[in-house]
Amino acid sequence: MTIATDFPLKADHGIKIQELATKGLFASLILVFLWFGGMKFTAYEAGAIRGLIENSPFLGWLYAGLSEQAVSILFGLAELTIAGLLAARFFAPKLAVFGGIGAVMTFLVTLSFFFSTPGVFIPESGPLAISVVPGQFILKDAVLLFASLFALGNALAAQE
């Protein structure tokens, strides 16, 4: 008995599942960028991201010239733009390539927060212990990074 011959799902089911997953992945990334981007226009989110950004060796300088809310709005505009570019995947794949690049860059930067933000690691709980916030909150961006890489590759492959 082998799974390949006895399992009720066949190869064409796998293709259909992959097609559904691709559409779902794009929709999910678009939703993430829309929601996160929209939240950046609130004082709540502006305050919540400050500790991540100000400790970043790449972005901390932004607060020298901009207010907390202005920095947050800047990121919100970038995230909303990325959402729009990713949404173009099914009618203008060339635009979605730029969305994929923006998404990849976003999650590379946010993953760097894992190493620059105080409170990620909990030394008293063991060498690999990380906090829920900010540790586990940032760690989920590893999955989003590879989802973004997939979206970028898919948009590149969809070009004529």
N, C-alpha and C positions, 0 to 999 in steps of 0.2 A: 504494500500500500504506500503510495507516494502522495504527498500534498498536491503536486502538480496535476495528477490525474483524478484525484478524488475530491479535491476542494471545489466547491460550487462556483467560485469566482474564476474567471478566465482572464487571459491577457488583455482582451479588449475592455474588460471591466477596469483593469489597471490604467489604461489610457484615459478612460472616462473619469476615473478618480483623480488622475493627475490634472486633467483639464479643469475639473471642479476646484481642486486644490489651488491651481494657479490663479483662477478668478478670485477665490476666497482669500488667497494671500495678498493679492493686489488690493482687494476691498478692505482687508484688515489693516494693511499698511496705510492706506488712505485714511481710514477711520482714526488710527493712532495719530497721524500727523494733523488731521483736522481737529481732533479733540485737544491734543496737547498744544497745538498752535493757537486755538481759540482761548484756551485757559491762560495763555501767556499775557492776555490783555487784562487780566484781573490782578488786583493787588495781592490776593492770596497766593497766586502762582509766582508772582514776582518775588515775594518774600521767600517762598519755598525753594526756589532755585538759586537764591543768592549764595548759600553756602557751597553749592556745587561749583558755581562759576567763579566765585572770588578765590577759591583755593586752586583753581586750574592754572597751570603754568602757561596755557595757551590762551585763556580767555579772561583771566583775572584783571588785566589792564583795562577792560571795558568800563569798569566802575570809576576809573580815574576821570573820565570825561563825560560819562552818562549817568543819569539817575537809575535807581533800581528798576523803576517801571519802564524807562526807555530801553534798557538792556533787555528786559523781558519781552517788550513789544518787538524789538529787533529779531529776537529768536522766534517769536510768534509769526512774524511776517515770513521768515525763512521757512518755517514748518508748513504754513498754509500754501506757500508757493510749491514746496515739494509735494504736498498732497495733490495740488492741481496738475502738476507735471506727471505724477504717477497715474492719475486718473485718465490721462491722455493715452495710456497704453493701447487701448482697443480701437482708437481712431487715428492716432498719430504717434506710433512707437518711437520716432526720433525724439519727440519731446519727453517721452517716458524715460529715455536713456539719461537725460539730465536729472529727472526726478530720482532715478536709481542712484546716480552719482551723489546727489545731495543726501539721500537717505543713508548711503554707506558712510559718507563723511560725518553725518550727524552721529551715527552710532559708534564710529571710531572715536570721536571726541567724547561722547558720553561714557564710553567704556574707560577712557583715560581717567575719568573722575573716580573710578574704583581705586586708583593708586594715589590720587591727590587729595581726596576728601577725608578729613579726620572722622574717625568713628566707624569706618568700614570694617576694620578688623577688631576682634575682641580677644586680645592676647590672654586674658585670664581664663578663657574658655577653651583654649587650645590654639595651635598654630594655624589651623585652617578655618577657624570659626569667624563668621562674618555676621554683622548685625542685620536685622530686618531692614531698617532704614538707617543709613543709606545703602548698606551692603547689598542685600538681596534685591532692593529696588534697582540698583545699577546693574547687577549681574544679569537681569533679564534682557538687557540690551545686547548681550551676546547672541541670543536667538534672533532679535530684531536685526542685528548686523547681517547675519547670514540669510535672513528673509530678504533683506535689501539687496544683497549680492545676487540672490536668485532672481529678484525682480529686474535688476540691471541686466543680467545675462539674458533673461527672457525678452526684454525690450530690444536688446541688441540683436537677438536671433530673429525677431519679428520684422526687422527692417528688410526692405526689398533690395 
